[in-house]
Every structure is written in C-alpha cells, then in structure tokens.
Amino acid sequence: MLSDKSRTEAYRQVILSNSASLRNKVVMDLGCGTGIISLFCAQLSEPSEVYAVEASSMAEYTRQLVKQNGCEELITVLQGRAEEIELPEQVDILVSEWMGNCLLFECMVESVLLARDRWLKEGGVMWPSSAALSLVPCQADSYYAETMAFWEQPYGLDFTPLQPLAQQEFFTKPKFSHVIEPEDCLTAPCDVLQLDMYTLQVKDLEEIKGHFHFCVEKSGVFHGFSAWFKVQFESLQRGEAPVELDTGPNSEYDSKNTFQLMSYSYKRPPHWKQTLFMLDRPVSVHAKEAISGSISLRRNPVWRRHMTVTLHWNVGEGTSNCQVGTKSFPMWR
C-alpha cells in the first residue's frame, strides 16, 4: 500500500476530512499491514484508541513502526485473524483496505464482515461504506493484435495454426492490471453490482449477480468487457459529501471529495487498474445496437480466495443478426 501513492492518499484524505469527528472515537484498522492507516488516524485526529489488526507476522514490524513514530499510546497492534482476535471494547469505526481485482477477488471482505458483526458498535461506521463494480463493453485492438493477429504472418510466415493455443493461453482467464483508454469504451459504463457494507452478509459472497443493458454509442469492434470498482467512505459529519475512490479509466483526483485513482497528480494508476475479459472472437457492433446480459461472481467452493466470473451477453437482441454468448473466467493466482 505504501508504494501505491494514489490509494494511500485516498485513505489519508478520508481521515483528514473527518479528523474533528474522529476525536475520542475507537477505531479498528483491519488488515493493517504496516499500520499506515492507523498512523494517519493517530497523527491527523485524536481518537481515544486505534486497534491495528494484522493476521501475518508483519504485525511485529507494525509495532516497531508505531513506536518509531511515537504513537504507541494511541495504537495497539494485535496479531490474529478477524475470527480469532479479542478486543477489550467495541469500536466506533471499522476501516479496511480489502478490495481486490474486480472488487471481490481474494475475498478479504469476508474478514471485514466478520469483524463488523463482532466488534462494530450499533450505529458505528464502516469505511468503505459502500462499493460498486462497473462494467463496459470495449475494444482492445492492441491486446488482440499482440496475442492473436500476431500469428497471421510473423516474419512472412503463416502461423495461424497456433491461434487456438494463443486463445486458450490469453483469453480463458481475465487480464489483470489492464488500462483501458476512454476511446476504447463502446458506450458509457454502468454499475452491475452494488454492495452496502452495513447489510452485506458472508453468505451473500457465495454468488453475486448483476445485469446490464448497454446501447452502443459508436460503431466498432466488441472485443470484451472491462471491469473496475469504486468505493465510498461516508462522512462522519452530517450533510457532508462522501469521499469516493474510483479505479476507472481516465479518472483523476479531486481534492474536495473524490479520489478517482488514475490521479493526474501522480501520473501513475493504482495497482488494481482495470480487469479485461476477452470474448473468444471479436464482434462488429454498430451505433444504437444493444448489448445486454448478466454477470455473476461465484466463490470457489474449495479455494475460498478464488472465484469464477461468468458473463452472458446478447448483441442485437430481436434482430436477424442477434449474437449470444456465455463465458466463464476463473480468477486465481
């Protein structure tokens, strides 16, 4: 998190913009890593206590960093899983950086929900407070040329028999850390999944479904879908706008209340970027044509941090040229 300056600054802004309201509050920083969010709380506001929770052996280094920065009176570092830790009191604020590729990959959000149910006070605040997964049908000319068209005539030779192997290698799984240019979006994106961090339950994570309906705005080649997420941090001050962290294409930083994380201030996108899901074969689409369908995110029943994303789509429904497709993408490391 430290090296991802845009992401870290977003959390810093959340703490800074709520510093007055954090005074005398009890905060839990779950999955704290180096403790950077806990240190922000201690240095930028006046909480009564910060519990920095880290499951890994990194917790020992976090203790050293807390002491090195003179915050040991405010920050208590606890090593353990969310299901196992014990606190002496409930907390007013539960903050965590749990998001993964395509929002839910690696499913750290489960630990956040378990901690919420055990330790968050009635009326307490979750940061992030809500989350959404955005989707857009897109072109991916460069990636398609690099992985498929390349085999048509490299060095003047026909290597097309290798195209099926290339398709299996590159298109059966999502492409992480993809950067989509705004001009590659065939239409405006839409939010296909929305999560309320106060009401979301662990059992809901087994499979989450959403639907989409796009109207193509410009003719082009439909290579696949790009996905990204945004999360909101509600303000502790009544009537104040939330801070929003948006990992979408061509996003920028607005110092007032929005961190859209391809920050022009830092010239470097956050590590998530976007996730690209390629169709097996590109489809030519025309302006005003409809692309509709559904998306589901299903947890792996054995490897619980992994999941499968399944997309169903229909191009030109109700026309003589209607094209229908379904494809599943396993997400694992």
C-alpha positions as YAML, in Angstrom:
chain: A
units: angstrom
residues:
- id: 1
  name: MET
  ca: [0.00, 0.00, 0.00]
- id: 2
  name: LEU
  ca: [2.84, 2.41, 0.77]
- id: 3
  name: SER
  ca: [4.17, 2.40, -2.78]
- id: 4
  name: ASP
  ca: [0.67, 2.91, -4.22]
- id: 5
  name: LYS
  ca: [0.57, 6.62, -3.53]
- id: 6
  name: SER
  ca: [-2.83, 7.30, -5.05]
- id: 7
  name: ARG
  ca: [-4.53, 4.62, -2.96]
- id: 8
  name: THR
  ca: [-2.73, 5.64, 0.23]
- id: 9
  name: GLU
  ca: [-3.57, 9.32, -0.27]
- id: 10
  name: ALA
  ca: [-7.25, 8.39, -0.67]
- id: 11
  name: TYR
  ca: [-7.32, 6.84, 2.79]
- id: 12
  name: ARG
  ca: [-5.36, 9.77, 4.18]
- id: 13
  name: GLN
  ca: [-7.97, 12.14, 2.77]
- id: 14
  name: VAL
  ca: [-10.76, 10.15, 4.44]
- id: 15
  name: ILE
  ca: [-9.06, 10.52, 7.83]
- id: 16
  name: LEU
  ca: [-8.15, 14.18, 7.28]
- id: 17
  name: SER
  ca: [-11.64, 15.22, 6.16]
- id: 18
  name: ASN
  ca: [-13.18, 13.53, 9.22]
- id: 19
  name: SER
  ca: [-10.48, 14.44, 11.75]
- id: 20
  name: ALA
  ca: [-12.73, 16.51, 14.01]
- id: 21
  name: SER
  ca: [-15.42, 13.82, 14.15]
- id: 22
  name: LEU
  ca: [-12.84, 11.10, 14.92]
- id: 23
  name: ARG
  ca: [-11.92, 12.79, 18.19]
- id: 24
  name: ASN
  ca: [-12.39, 10.38, 21.13]
- id: 25
  name: LYS
  ca: [-13.59, 7.58, 18.84]
- id: 26
  name: VAL
  ca: [-12.39, 3.97, 18.91]
- id: 27
  name: VAL
  ca: [-11.08, 2.75, 15.55]
- id: 28
  name: MET
  ca: [-10.25, -0.70, 14.20]
- id: 29
  name: ASP
  ca: [-7.88, -0.89, 11.21]
- id: 30
  name: LEU
  ca: [-8.34, -4.44, 9.91]
- id: 31
  name: GLY
  ca: [-5.59, -5.97, 7.78]
- id: 32
  name: CYS
  ca: [-3.42, -3.02, 8.73]
- id: 33
  name: GLY
  ca: [-0.16, -4.16, 7.13]
- id: 34
  name: THR
  ca: [2.43, -1.53, 8.00]
- id: 35
  name: GLY
  ca: [-0.18, 0.35, 10.01]
- id: 36
  name: ILE
  ca: [-0.22, 3.36, 7.72]
- id: 37
  name: ILE
  ca: [-3.97, 3.97, 8.15]
- id: 38
  name: SER
  ca: [-3.66, 3.61, 11.92]
- id: 39
  name: LEU
  ca: [-0.78, 6.11, 11.91]
- id: 40
  name: PHE
  ca: [-2.90, 8.54, 9.88]
- id: 41
  name: CYS
  ca: [-5.66, 8.23, 12.49]
- id: 42
  name: ALA
  ca: [-3.24, 8.84, 15.35]
- id: 43
  name: GLN
  ca: [-1.44, 11.79, 13.74]
- id: 44
  name: LEU
  ca: [-4.31, 13.55, 11.92]
- id: 45
  name: SER
  ca: [-7.09, 13.17, 14.50]
- id: 46
  name: GLU
  ca: [-7.48, 12.48, 18.20]
- id: 47
  name: PRO
  ca: [-9.07, 9.05, 18.60]
- id: 48
  name: SER
  ca: [-9.23, 7.51, 22.05]
- id: 49
  name: GLU
  ca: [-7.82, 4.21, 20.74]
- id: 50
  name: VAL
  ca: [-6.81, 2.57, 17.46]
- id: 51
  name: TYR
  ca: [-6.67, -1.20, 17.19]
- id: 52
  name: ALA
  ca: [-4.36, -2.16, 14.31]
- id: 53
  name: VAL
  ca: [-5.15, -5.78, 13.42]
- id: 54
  name: GLU
  ca: [-2.85, -7.85, 11.21]
- id: 55
  name: ALA
  ca: [-3.00, -11.63, 10.74]
- id: 56
  name: SER
  ca: [0.53, -12.07, 9.38]
- id: 57
  name: SER
  ca: [3.93, -11.83, 11.04]
- id: 58
  name: MET
  ca: [4.09, -8.28, 9.64]
- id: 59
  name: ALA
  ca: [2.41, -7.29, 12.92]
- id: 60
  name: GLU
  ca: [5.77, -7.35, 14.72]
- id: 61
  name: TYR
  ca: [7.17, -4.78, 12.31]
- id: 62
  name: THR
  ca: [3.98, -2.74, 12.66]
- id: 63
  name: ARG
  ca: [4.63, -2.50, 16.39]
- id: 64
  name: GLN
  ca: [8.11, -1.19, 15.66]
- id: 65
  name: LEU
  ca: [6.75, 1.39, 13.20]
- id: 66
  name: VAL
  ca: [4.13, 2.54, 15.69]
- id: 67
  name: LYS
  ca: [6.81, 3.03, 18.35]
- id: 68
  name: GLN
  ca: [9.20, 4.68, 15.89]
- id: 69
  name: ASN
  ca: [6.53, 7.26, 15.07]
- id: 70
  name: GLY
  ca: [5.65, 7.93, 18.72]
- id: 71
  name: CYS
  ca: [2.11, 6.56, 18.54]
- id: 72
  name: GLU
  ca: [2.29, 3.64, 20.98]
- id: 73
  name: GLU
  ca: [0.00, 5.46, 23.44]
- id: 74
  name: LEU
  ca: [-2.83, 5.51, 20.90]
- id: 75
  name: ILE
  ca: [-2.28, 2.45, 18.71]
- id: 76
  name: THR
  ca: [-2.49, -1.14, 19.92]
- id: 77
  name: VAL
  ca: [-1.24, -3.71, 17.41]
- id: 78
  name: LEU
  ca: [-2.97, -7.10, 17.54]
- id: 79
  name: GLN
  ca: [-1.79, -10.11, 15.56]
- id: 80
  name: GLY
  ca: [-4.54, -12.54, 14.57]
- id: 81
  name: ARG
  ca: [-7.41, -13.29, 12.22]
- id: 82
  name: ALA
  ca: [-10.69, -11.38, 12.40]
- id: 83
  name: GLU
  ca: [-12.41, -14.56, 13.59]
- id: 84
  name: GLU
  ca: [-9.97, -15.01, 16.49]
- id: 85
  name: ILE
  ca: [-8.92, -11.64, 17.89]
- id: 86
  name: GLU
  ca: [-10.31, -10.31, 21.14]
- id: 87
  name: LEU
  ca: [-10.74, -6.61, 21.88]
- id: 88
  name: PRO
  ca: [-11.45, -5.03, 25.26]
- id: 89
  name: GLU
  ca: [-14.25, -2.92, 23.73]
- id: 90
  name: GLN
  ca: [-16.37, -2.39, 20.64]
- id: 91
  name: VAL
  ca: [-15.34, 0.15, 18.03]
- id: 92
  name: ASP
  ca: [-16.94, 3.24, 16.51]
- id: 93
  name: ILE
  ca: [-15.15, 2.97, 13.15]
- id: 94
  name: LEU
  ca: [-14.07, -0.11, 11.19]
- id: 95
  name: VAL
  ca: [-11.68, 0.79, 8.37]
- id: 96
  name: SER
  ca: [-10.01, -1.65, 5.98]
- id: 97
  name: GLU
  ca: [-8.46, -1.75, 2.54]
- id: 98
  name: TRP
  ca: [-10.00, -5.07, 1.47]
- id: 99
  name: MET
  ca: [-10.69, -4.57, -2.23]
- id: 100
  name: GLY
  ca: [-9.22, -6.89, -4.87]
- id: 101
  name: ASN
  ca: [-9.24, -7.11, -8.64]
- id: 102
  name: CYS
  ca: [-12.80, -6.98, -9.92]
- id: 103
  name: LEU
  ca: [-13.64, -5.78, -6.38]
- id: 104
  name: LEU
  ca: [-14.05, -9.17, -4.68]
- id: 105
  name: PHE
  ca: [-11.07, -11.27, -5.79]
- id: 106
  name: GLU
  ca: [-9.27, -12.88, -2.82]
- id: 107
  name: CYS
  ca: [-12.40, -12.23, -0.73]
- id: 108
  name: MET
  ca: [-10.78, -10.33, 2.13]
- id: 109
  name: VAL
  ca: [-14.16, -8.68, 2.53]
- id: 110
  name: GLU
  ca: [-15.30, -11.80, 4.42]
- id: 111
  name: SER
  ca: [-12.95, -10.96, 7.29]
- id: 112
  name: VAL
  ca: [-14.28, -7.39, 7.33]
- id: 113
  name: LEU
  ca: [-17.87, -8.61, 7.63]
- id: 114
  name: LEU
  ca: [-16.95, -10.99, 10.46]
- id: 115
  name: ALA
  ca: [-15.18, -8.18, 12.31]
- id: 116
  name: ARG
  ca: [-18.16, -5.88, 11.74]
- id: 117
  name: ASP
  ca: [-20.59, -8.36, 13.27]
- id: 118
  name: ARG
  ca: [-18.35, -8.95, 16.31]
- id: 119
  name: TRP
  ca: [-16.89, -5.55, 17.11]
- id: 120
  name: LEU
  ca: [-18.72, -2.63, 15.46]
- id: 121
  name: LYS
  ca: [-20.97, -0.66, 17.79]
- id: 122
  name: GLU
  ca: [-24.62, -0.13, 16.99]
- id: 123
  name: GLY
  ca: [-24.63, 2.91, 14.70]
- id: 124
  name: GLY
  ca: [-20.90, 2.54, 14.03]
- id: 125
  name: VAL
  ca: [-19.32, 3.46, 10.70]
- id: 126
  name: MET
  ca: [-17.77, 1.25, 8.02]
- id: 127
  name: TRP
  ca: [-15.02, 2.59, 5.77]
- id: 128
  name: PRO
  ca: [-15.55, 1.89, 2.89]
- id: 129
  name: SER
  ca: [-19.31, 2.21, 3.45]
- id: 130
  name: SER
  ca: [-20.41, 1.00, 0.02]
- id: 131
  name: ALA
  ca: [-18.86, -0.47, -3.12]
- id: 132
  name: ALA
  ca: [-19.81, -0.92, -6.75]
- id: 133
  name: LEU
  ca: [-18.47, -2.91, -9.69]
- id: 134
  name: SER
  ca: [-18.60, -1.11, -13.03]
- id: 135
  name: LEU
  ca: [-18.60, -2.78, -16.45]
- id: 136
  name: VAL
  ca: [-18.31, -1.57, -20.03]
- id: 137
  name: PRO
  ca: [-18.14, -3.32, -23.42]
- id: 138
  name: CYS
  ca: [-14.90, -2.29, -25.05]
- id: 139
  name: GLN
  ca: [-12.41, -2.54, -27.86]
- id: 140
  name: ALA
  ca: [-8.97, -4.00, -27.17]
- id: 141
  name: ASP
  ca: [-7.22, -3.64, -30.53]
- id: 142
  name: SER
  ca: [-3.67, -3.58, -29.20]
- id: 143
  name: TYR
  ca: [-4.12, -6.59, -26.94]
- id: 144
  name: TYR
  ca: [-5.88, -8.56, -29.68]
- id: 145
  name: ALA
  ca: [-3.14, -7.74, -32.18]
- id: 146
  name: GLU
  ca: [-0.45, -8.68, -29.67]
- id: 147
  name: THR
  ca: [-1.98, -12.04, -28.76]
- id: 148
  name: MET
  ca: [-3.92, -13.21, -31.85]
- id: 149
  name: ALA
  ca: [-3.29, -11.21, -35.02]
- id: 150
  name: PHE
  ca: [0.45, -11.61, -34.46]
- id: 151
  name: TRP
  ca: [0.25, -15.24, -35.61]
- id: 152
  name: GLU
  ca: [-1.23, -14.45, -39.01]
- id: 153
  name: GLN
  ca: [2.07, -13.63, -40.71]
- id: 154
  name: PRO
  ca: [5.09, -13.24, -38.43]
- id: 155
  name: TYR
  ca: [8.26, -12.88, -40.50]
- id: 156
  name: GLY
  ca: [6.23, -13.53, -43.64]
- id: 157
  name: LEU
  ca: [5.13, -17.00, -42.46]
- id: 158
  name: ASP
  ca: [1.67, -18.38, -41.70]
- id: 159
  name: PHE
  ca: [1.46, -19.35, -38.02]
- id: 160
  name: THR
  ca: [-2.35, -19.34, -37.78]
- id: 161
  name: PRO
  ca: [-2.49, -22.99, -36.52]
- id: 162
  name: LEU
  ca: [-1.12, -21.57, -33.24]
- id: 163
  name: GLN
  ca: [-4.01, -19.14, -32.81]
- id: 164
  name: PRO
  ca: [-6.20, -21.63, -30.89]
- id: 165
  name: LEU
  ca: [-3.33, -22.18, -28.45]
- id: 166
  name: ALA
  ca: [-2.87, -18.44, -28.08]
- id: 167
  name: GLN
  ca: [-6.60, -18.01, -27.49]
- id: 168
  name: GLN
  ca: [-6.53, -20.65, -24.77]
- id: 169
  name: GLU
  ca: [-3.49, -19.09, -23.15]
- id: 170
  name: PHE
  ca: [-4.63, -15.46, -23.16]
- id: 171
  name: PHE
  ca: [-8.43, -15.38, -23.38]
- id: 172
  name: THR
  ca: [-9.58, -18.10, -20.97]
- id: 173
  name: LYS
  ca: [-8.59, -16.03, -17.95]
- id: 174
  name: PRO
  ca: [-9.05, -12.32, -17.23]
- id: 175
  name: LYS
  ca: [-6.26, -9.87, -17.90]
- id: 176
  name: PHE
  ca: [-5.40, -8.13, -14.64]
- id: 177
  name: SER
  ca: [-3.92, -4.64, -14.45]
- id: 178
  name: HIS
  ca: [-5.31, -3.68, -17.84]
- id: 179
  name: VAL
  ca: [-5.51, 0.02, -18.67]
- id: 180
  name: ILE
  ca: [-8.42, 0.87, -20.93]
- id: 181
  name: GLU
  ca: [-8.37, 4.15, -22.80]
- id: 182
  name: PRO
  ca: [-11.64, 6.13, -22.70]
- id: 183
  name: GLU
  ca: [-11.90, 5.97, -26.50]
- id: 184
  name: ASP
  ca: [-11.96, 2.16, -26.31]
- id: 185
  name: CYS
  ca: [-15.25, 2.19, -24.40]
- id: 186
  name: LEU
  ca: [-18.07, 1.45, -26.82]
- id: 187
  name: THR
  ca: [-20.59, 3.14, -24.55]
- id: 188
  name: ALA
  ca: [-20.91, 4.61, -21.08]
- id: 189
  name: PRO
  ca: [-20.19, 2.15, -18.24]
- id: 190
  name: CYS
  ca: [-22.79, 1.04, -15.75]
- id: 191
  name: ASP
  ca: [-22.69, -0.32, -12.21]
- id: 192
  name: VAL
  ca: [-23.60, -4.00, -12.34]
- id: 193
  name: LEU
  ca: [-23.06, -4.81, -8.66]
- id: 194
  name: GLN
  ca: [-23.64, -2.60, -5.62]
- id: 195
  name: LEU
  ca: [-22.69, -3.59, -2.10]
- id: 196
  name: ASP
  ca: [-23.89, -2.00, 1.13]
- id: 197
  name: MET
  ca: [-21.20, -2.71, 3.71]
- id: 198
  name: TYR
  ca: [-23.71, -2.45, 6.56]
- id: 199
  name: THR
  ca: [-26.12, -5.09, 5.25]
- id: 200
  name: LEU
  ca: [-23.89, -7.40, 3.15]
- id: 201
  name: GLN
  ca: [-23.63, -10.90, 4.68]
- id: 202
  name: VAL
  ca: [-20.90, -13.53, 4.36]
- id: 203
  name: LYS
  ca: [-23.37, -15.96, 2.76]
- id: 204
  name: ASP
  ca: [-24.08, -13.37, 0.04]
- id: 205
  name: LEU
  ca: [-20.48, -13.74, -1.16]
- id: 206
  name: GLU
  ca: [-21.07, -17.29, -2.45]
- id: 207
  name: GLU
  ca: [-22.56, -15.85, -5.63]
- id: 208
  name: ILE
  ca: [-23.37, -12.28, -6.50]
- id: 209
  name: LYS
  ca: [-25.23, -11.49, -9.73]
- id: 210
  name: GLY
  ca: [-25.93, -8.39, -11.73]
- id: 211
  name: HIS
  ca: [-27.47, -7.40, -15.06]
- id: 212
  name: PHE
  ca: [-26.56, -4.88, -17.72]
- id: 213
  name: HIS
  ca: [-28.04, -3.23, -20.78]
- id: 214
  name: PHE
  ca: [-25.86, -1.04, -22.97]
- id: 215
  name: CYS
  ca: [-26.68, 0.99, -26.07]
- id: 216
  name: VAL
  ca: [-23.60, 1.17, -28.28]
- id: 217
  name: GLU
  ca: [-22.65, 4.81, -28.86]
- id: 218
  name: LYS
  ca: [-20.22, 4.31, -31.72]
- id: 219
  name: SER
  ca: [-19.55, 1.58, -34.26]
- id: 220
  name: GLY
  ca: [-16.51, -0.54, -33.56]
- id: 221
  name: VAL
  ca: [-15.20, -3.97, -32.63]
- id: 222
  name: PHE
  ca: [-16.52, -5.54, -29.45]
- id: 223
  name: HIS
  ca: [-13.52, -7.45, -28.05]
- id: 224
  name: GLY
  ca: [-14.77, -7.93, -24.50]
- id: 225
  name: PHE
  ca: [-15.69, -6.25, -21.23]
- id: 226
  name: SER
  ca: [-13.61, -4.15, -18.85]
- id: 227
  name: ALA
  ca: [-14.45, -4.02, -15.16]
- id: 228
  name: TRP
  ca: [-13.32, -1.82, -12.28]
- id: 229
  name: PHE
  ca: [-14.64, -0.73, -8.92]
- id: 230
  name: LYS
  ca: [-15.36, 2.30, -6.83]
- id: 231
  name: VAL
  ca: [-15.94, 2.59, -3.10]
- id: 232
  name: GLN
  ca: [-17.39, 5.37, -0.97]
- id: 233
  name: PHE
  ca: [-16.47, 6.48, 2.54]
- id: 234
  name: GLU
  ca: [-19.39, 8.19, 4.21]
- id: 235
  name: SER
  ca: [-18.66, 11.36, 6.12]
- id: 236
  name: LEU
  ca: [-18.98, 11.45, 9.90]
- id: 237
  name: GLN
  ca: [-20.26, 15.00, 9.56]
- id: 238
  name: ARG
  ca: [-23.94, 15.29, 8.73]
- id: 239
  name: GLY
  ca: [-24.59, 16.66, 5.27]
- id: 240
  name: GLU
  ca: [-21.01, 16.35, 4.05]
- id: 241
  name: ALA
  ca: [-20.31, 14.52, 0.79]
- id: 242
  name: PRO
  ca: [-18.57, 11.13, 0.98]
- id: 243
  name: VAL
  ca: [-15.06, 10.54, -0.29]
- id: 244
  name: GLU
  ca: [-15.12, 8.32, -3.36]
- id: 245
  name: LEU
  ca: [-12.25, 6.16, -4.58]
- id: 246
  name: ASP
  ca: [-12.74, 5.25, -8.25]
- id: 247
  name: THR
  ca: [-10.35, 2.98, -10.17]
- id: 248
  name: GLY
  ca: [-11.99, 3.56, -13.56]
- id: 249
  name: PRO
  ca: [-10.33, 4.69, -16.79]
- id: 250
  name: ASN
  ca: [-9.08, 8.25, -17.10]
- id: 251
  name: SER
  ca: [-10.10, 9.06, -13.54]
- id: 252
  name: GLU
  ca: [-8.49, 11.95, -11.75]
- id: 253
  name: TYR
  ca: [-8.09, 13.36, -8.27]
- id: 254
  name: ASP
  ca: [-10.50, 15.97, -7.00]
- id: 255
  name: SER
  ca: [-9.12, 17.28, -3.71]
- id: 256
  name: LYS
  ca: [-12.54, 18.18, -2.33]
- id: 257
  name: ASN
  ca: [-14.26, 14.83, -2.01]
- id: 258
  name: THR
  ca: [-13.24, 12.42, -4.74]
- id: 259
  name: PHE
  ca: [-10.20, 10.26, -5.24]
- id: 260
  name: GLN
  ca: [-10.55, 8.78, -8.68]
- id: 261
  name: LEU
  ca: [-7.44, 6.79, -8.71]
- id: 262
  name: MET
  ca: [-5.77, 7.38, -12.03]
- id: 263
  name: SER
  ca: [-4.52, 10.55, -10.49]
- id: 264
  name: TYR
  ca: [-3.08, 13.17, -12.79]
- id: 265
  name: SER
  ca: [-1.30, 14.46, -9.67]
- id: 266
  name: TYR
  ca: [0.86, 11.34, -9.52]
- id: 267
  name: LYS
  ca: [0.86, 10.22, -13.18]
- id: 268
  name: ARG
  ca: [0.56, 6.62, -12.04]
- id: 269
  name: PRO
  ca: [-2.58, 4.46, -11.78]
- id: 270
  name: PRO
  ca: [-3.15, 2.36, -8.66]
- id: 271
  name: HIS
  ca: [-2.16, -1.29, -8.78]
- id: 272
  name: TRP
  ca: [-5.71, -2.53, -9.49]
- id: 273
  name: LYS
  ca: [-6.19, -0.66, -12.77]
- id: 274
  name: GLN
  ca: [-8.97, -2.45, -14.71]
- id: 275
  name: THR
  ca: [-9.74, -6.12, -15.43]
- id: 276
  name: LEU
  ca: [-10.27, -7.20, -19.06]
- id: 277
  name: PHE
  ca: [-12.49, -10.13, -20.05]
- id: 278
  name: MET
  ca: [-11.94, -11.06, -23.72]
- id: 279
  name: LEU
  ca: [-14.51, -12.76, -25.95]
- id: 280
  name: ASP
  ca: [-13.20, -15.75, -27.90]
- id: 281
  name: ARG
  ca: [-13.97, -13.92, -31.14]
- id: 282
  name: PRO
  ca: [-14.49, -10.19, -31.68]
- id: 283
  name: VAL
  ca: [-17.91, -8.96, -32.79]
- id: 284
  name: SER
  ca: [-18.55, -5.97, -35.04]
- id: 285
  name: VAL
  ca: [-21.13, -3.66, -33.49]
- id: 286
  name: HIS
  ca: [-22.90, -0.55, -34.73]
- id: 287
  name: ALA
  ca: [-24.15, 2.62, -33.09]
- id: 288
  name: LYS
  ca: [-27.51, 2.22, -31.29]
- id: 289
  name: GLU
  ca: [-27.13, -1.56, -31.17]
- id: 290
  name: ALA
  ca: [-27.93, -3.15, -27.80]
- id: 291
  name: ILE
  ca: [-25.60, -5.29, -25.70]
- id: 292
  name: SER
  ca: [-27.42, -6.84, -22.75]
- id: 293
  name: GLY
  ca: [-26.82, -9.69, -20.35]
- id: 294
  name: SER
  ca: [-25.68, -10.64, -16.88]
- id: 295
  name: ILE
  ca: [-22.59, -11.16, -14.75]
- id: 296
  name: SER
  ca: [-22.04, -13.45, -11.78]
- id: 297
  name: LEU
  ca: [-19.16, -13.73, -9.32]
- id: 298
  name: ARG
  ca: [-19.06, -17.16, -7.69]
- id: 299
  name: ARG
  ca: [-16.64, -18.20, -4.93]
- id: 300
  name: ASN
  ca: [-14.62, -21.34, -5.41]
- id: 301
  name: PRO
  ca: [-16.05, -23.98, -3.03]
- id: 302
  name: VAL
  ca: [-12.56, -25.25, -2.10]
- id: 303
  name: TRP
  ca: [-10.05, -22.44, -2.68]
- id: 304
  name: ARG
  ca: [-12.05, -19.75, -0.94]
- id: 305
  name: ARG
  ca: [-9.98, -16.77, -2.06]
- id: 306
  name: HIS
  ca: [-10.56, -17.69, -5.71]
- id: 307
  name: MET
  ca: [-13.69, -17.09, -7.77]
- id: 308
  name: THR
  ca: [-15.20, -17.50, -11.22]
- id: 309
  name: VAL
  ca: [-16.69, -14.64, -13.20]
- id: 310
  name: THR
  ca: [-19.35, -15.69, -15.71]
- id: 311
  name: LEU
  ca: [-20.64, -13.33, -18.38]
- id: 312
  name: HIS
  ca: [-23.75, -13.89, -20.51]
- id: 313
  name: TRP
  ca: [-24.26, -11.41, -23.34]
- id: 314
  name: ASN
  ca: [-26.61, -10.77, -26.22]
- id: 315
  name: VAL
  ca: [-25.72, -8.43, -29.09]
- id: 316
  name: GLY
  ca: [-28.57, -7.07, -31.21]
- id: 317
  name: GLU
  ca: [-31.36, -8.88, -29.43]
- id: 318
  name: GLY
  ca: [-34.52, -9.05, -31.52]
- id: 319
  name: THR
  ca: [-32.69, -8.57, -34.84]
- id: 320
  name: SER
  ca: [-31.76, -11.05, -37.55]
- id: 321
  name: ASN
  ca: [-28.07, -10.63, -36.65]
- id: 322
  name: CYS
  ca: [-28.51, -11.40, -32.95]
- id: 323
  name: GLN
  ca: [-25.40, -12.96, -31.37]
- id: 324
  name: VAL
  ca: [-25.46, -14.67, -27.99]
- id: 325
  name: GLY
  ca: [-22.51, -15.79, -25.88]
- id: 326
  name: THR
  ca: [-21.56, -17.16, -22.46]
- id: 327
  name: LYS
  ca: [-18.07, -17.41, -21.00]
- id: 328
  name: SER
  ca: [-16.63, -18.21, -17.58]
- id: 329
  name: PHE
  ca: [-13.31, -16.84, -16.35]
- id: 330
  name: PRO
  ca: [-11.56, -18.45, -13.36]
- id: 331
  name: MET
  ca: [-9.77, -15.90, -11.19]
- id: 332
  name: TRP
  ca: [-6.85, -17.33, -9.24]
- id: 333
  name: ARG
  ca: [-3.19, -16.69, -8.56]
...
